[in-house]
Amino acid sequence: MTEKNPGKIAFALSLPLSVLVIIASYFGVFIENTYSRETLTLSAQGIGQDIVNLFIISPLLLITSFLAYKKNKAALFIWSGAIFYLIYSYAIYTFAIHFNSLFIVYCFILGLSFYSFMYFILSQINEPVIDWYNSNIPIKTISVFLIVIAILFYFLWLSEIIPALIKNEIPKSITENGILTNPVHVLDLSIVLPGLLITAIFLLKKKSLGFLLAPAMLMFCILMSLAISGMVIAMRMKGIESDVSLTIVFGVITLMSTIILVMFLKNIKKKK
């Protein structure tokens, strides 16, 4: 029987997805009127993230999916994290950015990313993923890190949301960006942060799903931290006041997530 290779589908999906991301990002960075309806802050953030998407995410998708096609398991896991990042990012683009000439492109990226991630999960859900790793993998360290990140961001967002609710006010992050609600709050509180906690619990219980999702969550943390750093830098370049300490904080998160991810992936058993 021929061995199943999910990397083939991953590579096939990544080709059109990369093209769409390149188109959306190029327009965001180089075409001035792309964010003409947004506030100066949101426009700068969009450009900063587009730079990351254009020069980091697109090449990463192509490289990791090609290596996954060559049956590299670590590359497949990294690819899944990049796909999850795209789902998150383009959910924000589709709901927070005013209707513009890229609306359909945003929708296609969101849809293709979502179904790519679904394919990744469904194609591996019945695999003995836990058996792909050596027994000395630092499960507790990885789980604690995921839990700490989740708690940190719960505290960060709720410290903005709860006082606003008590005072019957609108959070600053919403008013300064001219949006109805903050999609970052929505996605983090409802999906991402619970996902980090669930993944950590599954890891501690040594469930295969935990070993499947953990690299994706770690890679997502890395890419999202890079994107936020890009946003902060773009805001500074546009003369918009921004907290430079955020770049330091997310730089630390990027470094720690990378170290933890390497610890995780280096324990994948080599094929004999």
Backbone as CSV, one residue per row, in Angstrom:
resi,resn,N_x,N_y,N_z,CA_x,CA_y,CA_z,C_x,C_y,C_z
1,MET,0.846,-1.199,0.000,0.000,0.000,0.000,0.882,1.251,0.000
2,THR,0.518,2.249,-0.791,1.279,3.490,-0.869,1.090,4.307,0.400
3,GLU,2.181,4.817,0.965,2.108,5.617,2.189,1.442,6.959,1.895
4,LYS,0.520,7.333,2.765,-0.184,8.601,2.598,0.788,9.752,2.815
5,ASN,0.718,10.747,1.944,1.602,11.902,2.055,0.779,13.188,2.025
6,PRO,0.392,13.725,3.210,-0.402,14.956,3.252,0.351,16.158,2.705
7,GLY,1.680,16.037,2.613,2.483,17.131,2.078,2.157,17.458,0.634
8,LYS,1.690,16.459,-0.127,1.317,16.718,-1.525,0.171,17.715,-1.604
9,ILE,-0.856,17.484,-0.788,-2.010,18.386,-0.767,-1.606,19.736,-0.186
10,ALA,-0.766,19.719,0.846,-0.300,20.967,1.459,0.409,21.839,0.429
11,PHE,1.255,21.217,-0.388,1.983,21.961,-1.419,1.028,22.487,-2.484
12,ALA,0.072,21.653,-2.892,-0.900,22.069,-3.909,-1.759,23.234,-3.417
13,LEU,-2.131,23.219,-2.154,-2.939,24.301,-1.584,-2.123,25.573,-1.395
14,SER,-0.843,25.409,-1.108,0.010,26.562,-0.802,0.349,27.394,-2.028
15,LEU,0.353,26.789,-3.199,0.688,27.545,-4.410,-0.306,28.676,-4.666
16,PRO,-1.611,28.391,-4.805,-2.557,29.500,-5.002,-2.658,30.405,-3.782
17,LEU,-2.524,29.830,-2.589,-2.622,30.628,-1.368,-1.489,31.653,-1.298
18,SER,-0.286,31.235,-1.641,0.862,32.150,-1.629,0.682,33.278,-2.636
19,VAL,0.167,32.937,-3.806,-0.079,33.959,-4.837,-1.073,34.998,-4.327
20,LEU,-2.145,34.543,-3.700,-3.164,35.453,-3.169,-2.594,36.340,-2.061
21,VAL,-1.787,35.759,-1.175,-1.177,36.539,-0.090,-0.222,37.580,-0.661
22,ILE,0.543,37.195,-1.674,1.470,38.135,-2.319,0.700,39.297,-2.944
23,ILE,-0.402,38.996,-3.621,-1.218,40.050,-4.242,-1.759,41.005,-3.184
24,ALA,-2.389,40.452,-2.149,-2.976,41.286,-1.092,-1.905,42.124,-0.395
25,SER,-0.768,41.513,-0.117,0.299,42.208,0.612,0.961,43.274,-0.250
26,TYR,1.179,42.961,-1.521,1.791,43.938,-2.429,0.928,45.193,-2.519
27,PHE,-0.370,45.002,-2.708,-1.273,46.150,-2.791,-1.266,46.938,-1.483
28,GLY,-1.249,46.227,-0.357,-1.250,46.903,0.933,-0.012,47.748,1.163
29,VAL,1.147,47.245,0.713,2.411,47.945,0.945,2.660,49.043,-0.085
30,PHE,2.377,48.760,-1.352,2.824,49.653,-2.424,1.728,50.487,-3.095
31,ILE,0.467,50.141,-2.905,-0.624,50.919,-3.510,-1.247,51.791,-2.421
32,GLU,-1.090,53.098,-2.554,-1.402,54.023,-1.465,-2.856,54.010,-1.009
33,ASN,-3.792,53.838,-1.937,-5.209,53.977,-1.558,-5.832,52.693,-1.003
34,THR,-5.028,51.648,-0.810,-5.576,50.382,-0.299,-6.263,50.578,1.050
35,TYR,-5.632,51.340,1.927,-6.188,51.575,3.267,-6.660,53.017,3.442
36,SER,-7.103,53.622,2.353,-7.476,55.045,2.384,-8.671,55.335,3.290
37,ARG,-9.512,54.342,3.542,-10.693,54.547,4.387,-10.425,54.263,5.864
38,GLU,-9.223,53.804,6.163,-8.913,53.455,7.548,-8.313,54.648,8.292
39,THR,-8.330,54.570,9.619,-7.628,55.568,10.416,-6.132,55.428,10.153
40,LEU,-5.373,56.466,10.498,-3.931,56.437,10.269,-3.283,55.273,11.016
41,THR,-3.787,55.013,12.223,-3.236,53.915,13.034,-3.483,52.558,12.385
42,LEU,-4.730,52.310,11.990,-5.070,51.015,11.393,-4.388,50.836,10.044
43,SER,-4.256,51.932,9.292,-3.564,51.873,8.003,-2.102,51.474,8.189
44,ALA,-1.437,52.087,9.169,-0.030,51.760,9.436,0.118,50.313,9.888
45,GLN,-0.814,49.858,10.726,-0.772,48.469,11.185,-0.948,47.503,10.019
46,GLY,-1.859,47.842,9.105,-2.087,47.002,7.931,-0.845,46.894,7.071
47,ILE,-0.177,48.026,6.859,1.045,48.030,6.049,2.141,47.210,6.733
48,GLY,2.284,47.387,8.052,3.295,46.629,8.791,3.078,45.132,8.688
49,GLN,1.822,44.706,8.808,1.535,43.274,8.702,1.706,42.786,7.270
50,ASP,1.350,43.616,6.299,1.517,43.221,4.895,2.984,42.989,4.547
51,ILE,3.865,43.793,5.129,5.304,43.604,4.892,5.747,42.230,5.402
52,VAL,5.283,41.878,6.597,5.603,40.556,7.159,5.012,39.451,6.290
53,ASN,3.770,39.636,5.860,3.113,38.624,5.021,3.833,38.433,3.691
54,LEU,4.299,39.548,3.121,4.933,39.495,1.803,6.318,38.855,1.854
55,PHE,7.105,39.250,2.840,8.512,38.838,2.848,8.829,37.660,3.778
56,ILE,7.900,37.296,4.646,8.137,36.161,5.547,7.119,35.041,5.336
57,ILE,5.835,35.379,5.393,4.796,34.343,5.354,4.740,33.634,4.006
58,SER,4.727,34.394,2.923,4.621,33.775,1.587,5.775,32.815,1.296
59,PRO,7.041,33.243,1.483,8.140,32.291,1.279,8.068,31.098,2.228
60,LEU,7.665,31.362,3.478,7.565,30.277,4.461,6.558,29.221,4.026
61,LEU,5.416,29.667,3.508,4.396,28.733,3.014,4.955,27.828,1.927
62,LEU,5.630,28.439,0.966,6.150,27.678,-0.177,7.257,26.713,0.249
63,ILE,8.175,27.197,1.080,9.308,26.362,1.494,8.844,25.182,2.350
64,THR,8.014,25.470,3.363,7.583,24.392,4.267,6.670,23.388,3.570
65,SER,5.808,23.871,2.677,4.916,22.938,1.974,5.705,22.054,1.009
66,PHE,6.756,22.618,0.403,7.597,21.813,-0.487,8.343,20.741,0.310
67,LEU,8.876,21.136,1.475,9.565,20.166,2.326,8.590,19.117,2.865
68,ALA,7.350,19.556,3.148,6.316,18.605,3.586,6.007,17.616,2.469
69,TYR,6.012,18.108,1.240,5.824,17.245,0.069,6.919,16.170,0.019
70,LYS,8.105,16.542,0.511,9.226,15.599,0.575,9.175,14.740,1.846
71,LYS,8.017,14.772,2.517,7.735,13.945,3.704,8.530,14.363,4.943
72,ASN,8.765,15.671,5.061,9.400,16.206,6.257,8.305,16.596,7.252
73,LYS,8.191,15.854,8.344,7.114,16.078,9.315,7.235,17.430,10.012
74,ALA,8.458,17.837,10.353,8.659,19.130,11.012,8.158,20.266,10.125
75,ALA,8.443,20.172,8.834,7.990,21.199,7.887,6.470,21.242,7.810
76,LEU,5.830,20.079,7.864,4.362,20.027,7.830,3.774,20.725,9.053
77,PHE,4.389,20.528,10.213,3.910,21.180,11.432,4.085,22.697,11.347
78,ILE,5.239,23.140,10.861,5.479,24.579,10.715,4.491,25.178,9.726
79,TRP,4.241,24.464,8.635,3.254,24.898,7.631,1.886,25.077,8.266
80,SER,1.493,24.149,9.128,0.173,24.242,9.759,0.067,25.493,10.628
81,GLY,1.168,25.875,11.285,1.172,27.096,12.085,1.033,28.337,11.235
82,ALA,1.696,28.332,10.062,1.569,29.463,9.136,0.141,29.571,8.610
83,ILE,-0.482,28.431,8.356,-1.870,28.418,7.886,-2.808,28.958,8.961
84,PHE,-2.587,28.556,10.208,-3.427,29.051,11.306,-3.261,30.560,11.466
85,TYR,-2.038,31.039,11.299,-1.772,32.485,11.334,-2.569,33.208,10.249
86,LEU,-2.631,32.631,9.052,-3.375,33.259,7.953,-4.874,33.289,8.236
87,ILE,-5.401,32.225,8.825,-6.823,32.221,9.205,-7.103,33.387,10.144
88,TYR,-6.293,33.509,11.165,-6.447,34.558,12.171,-6.330,35.943,11.528
89,SER,-5.267,36.135,10.769,-4.985,37.452,10.191,-6.049,37.894,9.204
90,TYR,-6.464,36.978,8.330,-7.408,37.393,7.290,-8.852,37.374,7.768
91,ALA,-9.113,36.772,8.920,-10.407,36.994,9.571,-10.489,38.461,9.982
92,ILE,-9.364,39.009,10.450,-9.310,40.425,10.822,-9.418,41.309,9.585
93,TYR,-8.697,40.975,8.527,-8.773,41.761,7.293,-10.209,41.807,6.762
94,THR,-10.879,40.669,6.752,-12.221,40.622,6.156,-13.256,41.360,6.987
95,PHE,-13.103,41.368,8.317,-14.124,41.975,9.175,-13.775,43.380,9.664
96,ALA,-12.490,43.731,9.715,-12.105,45.030,10.287,-11.753,46.083,9.239
97,ILE,-11.302,45.646,8.065,-10.929,46.591,7.008,-12.168,46.966,6.202
98,HIS,-12.294,48.267,5.890,-13.421,48.702,5.071,-13.393,48.000,3.704
99,PHE,-14.568,47.841,3.131,-14.692,47.207,1.809,-13.773,47.917,0.819
100,ASN,-12.915,47.141,0.154,-12.018,47.719,-0.850,-11.822,46.736,-1.998
101,SER,-10.926,47.075,-2.916,-10.737,46.265,-4.126,-10.167,44.882,-3.832
102,LEU,-9.665,44.664,-2.621,-9.066,43.372,-2.256,-10.011,42.483,-1.459
103,PHE,-11.264,42.914,-1.295,-12.191,42.176,-0.441,-12.307,40.702,-0.833
104,ILE,-12.475,40.434,-2.118,-12.617,39.045,-2.573,-11.321,38.267,-2.332
105,VAL,-10.186,38.930,-2.528,-8.893,38.278,-2.270,-8.785,37.896,-0.796
106,TYR,-9.173,38.815,0.093,-9.172,38.515,1.530,-10.042,37.292,1.831
107,CYS,-11.231,37.272,1.225,-12.160,36.154,1.459,-11.581,34.833,0.970
108,PHE,-10.960,34.854,-0.209,-10.369,33.635,-0.761,-9.224,33.137,0.125
109,ILE,-8.398,34.066,0.624,-7.294,33.668,1.506,-7.839,33.044,2.787
110,LEU,-8.854,33.690,3.368,-9.458,33.168,4.595,-10.042,31.776,4.369
111,GLY,-10.804,31.613,3.296,-11.432,30.327,3.006,-10.425,29.234,2.711
112,LEU,-9.443,29.543,1.871,-8.439,28.547,1.502,-7.582,28.160,2.709
113,SER,-7.275,29.139,3.553,-6.501,28.854,4.769,-7.295,27.972,5.724
114,PHE,-8.570,28.310,5.906,-9.417,27.545,6.825,-9.508,26.082,6.393
115,TYR,-9.786,25.852,5.120,-9.943,24.474,4.652,-8.601,23.749,4.559
116,SER,-7.513,24.490,4.384,-6.184,23.872,4.436,-5.893,23.357,5.840
117,PHE,-6.241,24.169,6.843,-6.017,23.741,8.229,-6.926,22.573,8.588
118,MET,-8.163,22.619,8.098,-9.085,21.508,8.327,-8.528,20.226,7.711
119,TYR,-7.966,20.349,6.505,-7.367,19.174,5.858,-6.223,18.632,6.709
120,PHE,-5.380,19.527,7.213,-4.251,19.105,8.048,-4.741,18.302,9.252
121,ILE,-5.746,18.828,9.948,-6.266,18.150,11.144,-6.897,16.809,10.774
122,LEU,-7.777,16.816,9.771,-8.514,15.600,9.412,-7.599,14.516,8.841
123,SER,-6.542,14.934,8.144,-5.634,13.946,7.547,-4.723,13.293,8.587
124,GLN,-4.577,13.944,9.746,-3.657,13.432,10.764,-4.348,12.967,12.044
125,ILE,-5.650,13.233,12.170,-6.353,13.009,13.433,-6.316,11.546,13.884
126,ASN,-6.299,10.633,12.928,-6.293,9.206,13.276,-4.893,8.594,13.269
127,GLU,-3.897,9.449,13.038,-2.514,8.965,13.036,-1.984,8.888,14.477
128,PRO,-1.095,7.957,14.757,-0.494,7.863,16.106,0.600,8.919,16.269
129,VAL,0.185,10.191,16.284,1.148,11.300,16.268,2.122,11.225,17.442
130,ILE,1.632,10.800,18.588,2.493,10.716,19.772,3.676,9.786,19.541
131,ASP,3.498,8.798,18.677,4.571,7.837,18.394,5.634,8.411,17.462
132,TRP,5.380,9.594,16.909,6.367,10.223,16.034,7.503,10.857,16.835
133,TYR,7.292,10.992,18.150,8.242,11.723,18.993,9.014,10.789,19.914
134,ASN,10.220,11.225,20.280,11.004,10.509,21.282,10.343,10.656,22.653
135,SER,10.652,9.738,23.547,10.021,9.734,24.872,10.527,10.851,25.783
136,ASN,11.676,11.466,25.435,12.253,12.491,26.315,11.818,13.910,25.954
137,ILE,10.750,14.057,25.184,10.249,15.383,24.825,9.776,16.108,26.091
138,PRO,10.149,17.395,26.280,9.806,18.121,27.517,8.347,18.588,27.529
139,ILE,7.438,17.657,27.753,6.003,17.938,27.676,5.575,19.012,28.674
140,LYS,6.042,18.909,29.915,5.618,19.861,30.950,6.081,21.279,30.627
141,THR,7.311,21.416,30.166,7.849,22.738,29.821,7.025,23.387,28.722
142,ILE,6.722,22.616,27.683,5.950,23.134,26.553,4.536,23.494,26.996
143,SER,3.918,22.639,27.788,2.549,22.878,28.254,2.468,24.120,29.133
144,VAL,3.411,24.246,30.057,3.428,25.417,30.951,3.597,26.696,30.144
145,PHE,4.454,26.665,29.136,4.663,27.849,28.295,3.367,28.262,27.603
146,LEU,2.653,27.294,27.031,1.387,27.597,26.357,0.368,28.174,27.338
147,ILE,0.324,27.617,28.539,-0.609,28.104,29.564,-0.256,29.531,29.981
148,VAL,1.037,29.806,30.167,1.481,31.151,30.567,1.122,32.180,29.498
149,ILE,1.348,31.845,28.230,0.996,32.762,27.136,-0.499,33.045,27.144
150,ALA,-1.310,32.012,27.321,-2.768,32.184,27.346,-3.191,33.087,28.502
151,ILE,-2.674,32.824,29.694,-3.031,33.626,30.871,-2.585,35.075,30.697
152,LEU,-1.388,35.270,30.153,-0.857,36.614,29.918,-1.799,37.440,29.049
153,PHE,-2.271,36.828,27.952,-3.126,37.585,27.037,-4.564,37.696,27.536
154,TYR,-5.017,36.726,28.309,-6.321,36.895,28.966,-6.272,38.123,29.874
155,PHE,-5.205,38.222,30.662,-5.047,39.357,31.572,-4.941,40.663,30.786
156,LEU,-4.155,40.653,29.711,-3.942,41.864,28.905,-5.242,42.385,28.314
157,TRP,-6.012,41.506,27.676,-7.241,41.953,27.011,-8.349,42.254,28.006
158,LEU,-8.495,41.438,29.046,-9.561,41.673,30.024,-9.299,42.921,30.856
159,SER,-8.018,43.291,31.008,-7.697,44.519,31.742,-8.122,45.754,30.960
160,GLU,-8.338,45.597,29.669,-8.866,46.686,28.841,-10.387,46.603,28.730
161,ILE,-10.901,45.384,28.611,-12.336,45.194,28.367,-13.181,45.417,29.623
162,ILE,-12.796,44.811,30.739,-13.624,44.869,31.954,-13.793,46.296,32.488
163,PRO,-12.705,47.108,32.601,-12.909,48.496,33.040,-13.836,49.282,32.108
164,ALA,-13.728,49.017,30.795,-14.599,49.707,29.838,-16.056,49.312,30.049
165,LEU,-16.301,48.038,30.344,-17.666,47.575,30.609,-18.219,48.199,31.890
166,ILE,-17.384,48.264,32.915,-17.817,48.837,34.194,-18.165,50.321,34.042
167,LYS,-17.342,51.040,33.269,-17.553,52.480,33.079,-18.516,52.794,31.932
168,ASN,-18.999,51.726,31.267,-19.875,51.897,30.106,-19.203,52.753,29.030
169,GLU,-17.933,52.457,28.785,-17.147,53.164,27.779,-16.705,52.179,26.689
170,ILE,-16.143,52.745,25.620,-15.595,51.921,24.539,-14.079,51.866,24.703
171,PRO,-13.469,50.677,24.646,-12.012,50.574,24.794,-11.263,51.437,23.782
172,LYS,-10.120,51.947,24.204,-9.309,52.830,23.363,-8.909,52.162,22.051
173,SER,-8.616,50.859,22.105,-8.174,50.149,20.895,-9.252,50.134,19.817
174,ILE,-10.503,50.308,20.230,-11.613,50.346,19.268,-11.795,51.754,18.716
175,THR,-11.791,52.745,19.600,-12.030,54.126,19.161,-10.902,54.649,18.279
176,GLU,-9.650,54.332,18.614,-8.533,54.877,17.842,-8.394,54.222,16.472
177,ASN,-8.989,53.050,16.307,-8.944,52.371,15.009,-10.220,52.547,14.199
178,GLY,-11.230,53.171,14.795,-12.471,53.436,14.068,-13.217,52.179,13.673
179,ILE,-13.232,51.178,14.562,-13.908,49.913,14.258,-15.043,49.678,15.253
180,LEU,-15.928,48.731,14.939,-17.092,48.470,15.793,-16.716,47.700,17.052
181,THR,-15.943,46.652,16.881,-15.374,45.890,17.995,-13.942,45.542,17.614
182,ASN,-13.165,45.109,18.580,-11.784,44.731,18.295,-11.747,43.247,17.923
183,PRO,-11.488,42.927,16.643,-11.495,41.516,16.236,-10.404,40.694,16.911
184,VAL,-9.339,41.356,17.358,-8.286,40.643,18.093,-8.843,40.120,19.413
185,HIS,-9.616,40.971,20.109,-10.270,40.524,21.343,-11.172,39.324,21.065
186,VAL,-11.958,39.432,20.008,-12.923,38.377,19.670,-12.211,37.055,19.399
187,LEU,-11.233,37.084,18.508,-10.547,35.857,18.107,-9.722,35.260,19.248
188,ASP,-9.050,36.125,20.000,-8.218,35.617,21.096,-9.062,35.012,22.213
189,LEU,-10.078,35.763,22.672,-10.874,35.295,23.807,-11.729,34.079,23.465
190,SER,-12.179,33.986,22.218,-13.102,32.904,21.862,-12.423,31.686,21.248
191,ILE,-11.273,31.866,20.590,-10.661,30.752,19.853,-9.209,30.489,20.256
192,VAL,-8.348,31.499,20.108,-6.905,31.260,20.234,-6.486,30.900,21.658
193,LEU,-6.874,31.711,22.632,-6.436,31.455,24.009,-7.020,30.159,24.573
194,PRO,-8.320,29.880,24.366,-8.812,28.551,24.760,-8.067,27.431,24.029
195,GLY,-7.719,27.683,22.756,-6.979,26.681,21.985,-5.619,26.383,22.584
196,LEU,-4.933,27.422,23.072,-3.641,27.223,23.726,-3.796,26.379,24.991
197,LEU,-4.830,26.684,25.779,-5.065,25.938,27.021,-5.444,24.486,26.745
198,ILE,-6.320,24.283,25.768,-6.747,22.921,25.414,-5.564,22.100,24.904
199,THR,-4.736,22.731,24.061,-3.551,22.047,23.541,-2.620,21.642,24.683
200,ALA,-2.422,22.551,25.641,-1.561,22.254,26.790,-2.110,21.083,27.606
201,ILE,-3.419,21.068,27.808,-4.052,19.979,28.572,-3.896,18.646,27.839
202,PHE,-4.138,18.666,26.520,-3.975,17.444,25.724,-2.531,16.943,25.768
203,LEU,-1.579,17.874,25.759,-0.171,17.483,25.853,0.118,16.801,27.189
204,LEU,-0.354,17.424,28.261,-0.124,16.861,29.592,-0.748,15.477,29.736
205,LYS,-1.878,15.280,29.046,-2.553,13.982,29.082,-1.988,13.015,28.039
206,LYS,-0.991,13.500,27.279,-0.323,12.710,26.238,-1.302,12.208,25.174
207,LYS,-2.191,13.116,24.761,-3.125,12.830,23.676,-2.481,13.221,22.345
208,SER,-2.723,12.431,21.309,-2.119,12.706,20.005,-2.495,14.087,19.470
209,LEU,-3.734,14.526,19.742,-4.167,15.830,19.243,-3.312,16.957,19.823
210,GLY,-2.871,16.801,21.062,-1.992,17.796,21.666,-0.661,17.885,20.941
211,PHE,-0.116,16.729,20.571,1.153,16.691,19.844,0.992,17.208,18.415
212,LEU,-0.221,17.126,17.892,-0.510,17.623,16.548,-0.652,19.145,16.539
213,LEU,-1.324,19.682,17.568,-1.633,21.110,17.604,-0.521,21.969,18.201
214,ALA,0.265,21.415,19.109,1.272,22.220,19.812,2.243,22.943,18.871
215,PRO,2.829,22.262,17.862,3.727,22.989,16.960,3.017,24.102,16.196
216,ALA,1.764,23.863,15.807,0.995,24.892,15.092,0.773,26.106,15.981
217,MET,0.426,25.880,17.249,0.195,26.980,18.183,1.481,27.764,18.447
218,LEU,2.588,27.047,18.587,3.870,27.711,18.818,4.286,28.532,17.605
219,MET,4.111,27.966,16.416,4.459,28.689,15.196,3.562,29.902,15.025
220,PHE,2.297,29.759,15.372,1.373,30.896,15.328,1.866,32.020,16.240
221,CYS,2.296,31.672,17.453,2.809,32.679,18.391,4.013,33.410,17.808
222,ILE,4.897,32.669,17.151,6.082,33.270,16.532,5.679,34.254,15.447
223,LEU,4.834,33.811,14.525,4.460,34.640,13.379,3.625,35.839,13.796
224,MET,2.726,35.636,14.766,1.893,36.750,15.219,2.741,37.792,15.932
225,SER,3.730,37.352,16.697,4.630,38.287,17.373,5.436,39.089,16.358
226,LEU,5.895,38.430,15.301,6.610,39.129,14.232,5.712,40.153,13.552
227,ALA,4.455,39.768,13.305,3.510,40.671,12.648,3.232,41.898,13.514
228,ILE,3.046,41.684,14.812,2.778,42.812,15.717,3.997,43.723,15.806
229,SER,5.180,43.142,15.831,6.401,43.953,15.813,6.467,44.780,14.535
230,GLY,6.081,44.170,13.407,6.034,44.893,12.140,5.048,46.048,12.180
231,MET,3.906,45.829,12.821,2.899,46.891,12.960,3.442,48.063,13.773
232,VAL,4.103,47.749,14.897,4.646,48.794,15.773,5.707,49.609,15.037
233,ILE,6.585,48.920,14.315,7.637,49.611,13.557,7.024,50.501,12.480
234,ALA,6.012,49.995,11.763,5.348,50.787,10.720,4.674,52.019,11.312
235,MET,4.075,51.875,12.485,3.445,53.017,13.154,4.485,54.067,13.516
236,ARG,5.619,53.641,14.023,6.696,54.581,14.370,7.194,55.316,13.133
237,MET,7.312,54.595,12.027,7.782,55.209,10.786,6.780,56.219,10.235
238,LYS,5.506,56.024,10.556,4.456,56.962,10.128,4.289,58.114,11.125
239,GLY,5.118,58.120,12.162,5.043,59.182,13.152,3.934,59.013,14.162
240,ILE,3.393,57.795,14.270,2.308,57.518,15.213,2.912,57.022,16.521
241,GLU,2.452,57.588,17.618,2.964,57.181,18.924,2.605,55.722,19.188
242,SER,3.590,54.954,19.541,3.366,53.536,19.843,4.310,53.117,20.955
243,ASP,3.907,52.122,21.683,4.686,51.642,22.821,5.803,50.727,22.330
244,VAL,7.035,51.242,22.362,8.179,50.461,21.882,8.384,49.207,22.732
245,SER,7.942,49.268,23.987,8.103,48.102,24.862,7.352,46.893,24.319
246,LEU,6.285,47.161,23.515,5.548,46.056,22.895,6.452,45.240,21.983
247,THR,7.318,45.952,21.237,8.251,45.263,20.346,9.185,44.370,21.153
248,ILE,9.623,44.860,22.313,10.511,44.073,23.176,9.776,42.847,23.715
249,VAL,8.540,43.075,24.203,7.739,41.975,24.754,7.516,40.891,23.706
250,PHE,7.086,41.315,22.508,6.808,40.329,21.462,8.094,39.725,20.901
251,GLY,9.195,40.469,21.008,10.483,39.897,20.641,10.854,38.750,21.568
252,VAL,10.588,38.937,22.859,10.845,37.883,23.850,9.942,36.679,23.594
253,ILE,8.653,36.955,23.286,7.714,35.861,22.989,8.169,35.086,21.754
254,THR,8.638,35.826,20.741,9.144,35.176,19.524,10.324,34.272,19.849
255,LEU,11.267,34.798,20.633,12.460,34.028,20.994,12.097,32.781,21.795
256,MET,11.255,32.963,22.821,10.870,31.835,23.673,10.077,30.788,22.886
257,SER,9.145,31.260,22.045,8.343,30.331,21.233,9.225,29.541,20.280
258,THR,10.231,30.218,19.716,11.152,29.550,18.789,11.960,28.477,19.509
259,ILE,12.468,28.813,20.694,13.245,27.839,21.477,12.389,26.623,21.826
260,ILE,11.161,26.883,22.288,10.257,25.791,22.664,9.896,24.944,21.442
261,LEU,9.649,25.610,20.303,9.299,24.879,19.078,10.451,23.986,18.627
262,VAL,11.675,24.512,18.693,12.849,23.714,18.318,12.990,22.509,19.251
263,MET,12.779,22.737,20.553,12.814,21.631,21.521,11.797,20.555,21.150
264,PHE,10.644,21.008,20.677,9.567,20.087,20.313,9.922,19.298,19.056
265,LEU,10.296,20.036,18.005,10.496,19.398,16.703,11.757,18.543,16.632
266,LYS,12.762,18.882,17.430,13.999,18.084,17.369,13.797,16.689,17.961
267,ASN,12.661,16.513,18.647,12.349,15.198,19.219,11.516,14.323,18.289
268,ILE,11.276,14.800,17.057,10.623,13.938,16.072,11.596,12.823,15.687
269,LYS,11.113,11.607,15.734,11.970,10.464,15.410,12.396,10.507,13.951
270,LYS,13.660,10.218,13.729,14.164,10.148,12.363,13.776,8.812,11.756
271,LYS,13.454,8.868,10.438,13.116,7.615,9.746,14.347,6.743,9.616
272,LYS,14.166,5.484,9.899,15.289,4.544,9.782,15.404,4.045,8.358
